[in-house]
């Protein structure tokens, strides 16, 4: 698959996969022709398991508290991110297109 970005002013950029898995790279200032801006929403939620809460409540030793948190932190934090919109702007004339509703 190839994606072509073409502005009304004549600037054009063709995105072709360059690696296994069909990944095409588009840097923020791709070849000086177009730039991208993104609106990303990141939600983080901390889940405290009752076992962890009980362990924390039972100890007063700061070293032990640090150990418990270090061991369990990956299981306690959940991160969700979503791309809300992607704007591609022509570096030549400033015309843009915003892609939404992913």
Long-range contacts (C-beta under 8 A, 24 or more apart in sequence): 5-33, 5-34, 5-88, 7-34, 7-90, 7-92, 7-93, 7-95, 8-93, 8-95, 9-90, 9-92, 9-93, 9-95, 11-90, 11-91, 11-92, 11-93, 29-91, 32-91, 33-90, 33-91, 33-92, 34-88, 34-89, 34-90, 34-91, 35-88, 35-89, 35-91, 36-86, 36-87, 36-88, 36-89, 37-86, 37-87, 37-89, 38-83, 38-85, 38-86, 38-87, 39-83, 39-84, 39-85, 39-86, 40-81, 40-82, 40-83, 40-84, 41-81, 41-82, 41-84, 42-79, 42-80, 42-81, 43-79, 43-80, 43-81, 44-77, 44-78, 44-79, 44-80, 45-77, 45-78, 45-79, 45-80, 46-76, 46-77, 46-78, 47-75, 47-76, 47-77, 47-78, 48-76, 49-75, 49-76, 52-76
